C-alpha cells in the first residue's frame, strides 16, 4: 500500500519537476545567447559528412561524361573534387576497381584515344595516402560497389582524411547537372573546343591547310614572345609530319607490292621471249625443210622479154638436171636393191645373215618398188605394144593364175607345152619411162 502511494506521488510530481528543469534550461539558454550577443559572436553550424554510398554516387563521373567534357575549358574545375571508379588491374583474372577522388588534372606525355576522341589529359587520383596519375580511358562507367565504398572509407580513415560534406556534395552535384543540361553558346568557348579537338586529331582532312595554320600561329607566338605556345605548336608540327608520313606509307604499301609483282612478271616474260627466239633460231638452223610460209627476201625486177626468155631457159635447164638426177638415183636404188636380194647376198656368218636391210631414207625410194607385169604376147596377134607398135594380142577366155613364184596356176583349163604364152617381165621404173611418166 505504501509503494502504490509513493508511485502515485512521484508520477504526479514529475510534470512539475520536468517543467522546472525545462524552465531552468531555457533560462540558461537565453542567458547564454544574451551573453553571446553581448560579445558580438554567433555559433557556427555543425558540419555533416556523407555516410552512405548513394550520397557519394551523386558526384561520380563516368567515362562518358569525361569524354564529353574533356575538351571544354572548364573541365579542370568540374573534375576536381569528383569521384571516379578506376580500374587498377587484375587479380587472378578478375578486374579490380577502386573508388578514388580526383584532386588534379594534368597533361600526359603522349595523346591517346578516349572513345571517339583523343586527348593527352590525365587525372590524379587520391586513395588514402596514395596518389597516382591515370588516363581517362581506365575510368569505369559502372556504379560504385559497396565493397569499394567501404575500402575507400577505411583507407581515408587510416590516412586521417575526412569524407566530403553534404553541402559540398550538393553544390558539386548541382554544378554537374548544370553543365549536363546547359548548352554552350559562347563563341569563344566553342572555338577553344574546336582547337582542342583539332590539336589531337589523328589525321586532319587537309594536311597542307593545317600546316599553314600552325605556321601562322607559330609566327604570331614568336612575335608575342610566347615561348610555351611556340613549343606546343612545334610539337604539333612534328606530330603532323609523322602522321602524314605514316598515312603515305600505308597508302603506298599496296602500290609497291603491285609494282614489284608487275616488274617480276615483265622480267619473266622477257626471259621467256628470249628463250623462245633462241629456240626458234636453233630449230631453223638445224632444220633442212623449207617453210612455205616464210617470207623470201627478193628484189623486184622489170619483167622484160629478154628477162622472161632467160628465166624460161633457166627453169628448163633446172628441170632437165632434176630429171637426170632422179633417173640416176632410181638406177642406183634399183642396183642396190638387186644386190640386196637374198640370192645375191653372200652370207659369210650367221650374224650377217640375221641383219635387217638398211632403212630407206627418201620418200622416192620408199615408193620405188618392182612389180612383175605378165604380158601375154602372141607372135601371130596384131595389137599395140607398150612402145606404141601395133600387135595382135590373143586374149584367152580365162586368164591363167600366176603364183607368187611367177609360175602359172591351173584354173580348170588344160595347157600343154606348146600352149605356154610368151611372157616379158617389166619393172615399174621401165614401165613409167616407156609411158612417159618420168
Beta strands, then each sheet from edge to edge (+ up, - down):
strand 1: 83-91
strand 2: 94-114
strand 3: 117-127
strand 4: 130-135
strand 5: 401-402
strand 6: 408-409
sheet 1: 1+ 2- 3+ 4-
sheet 2: 5+ 6-
end
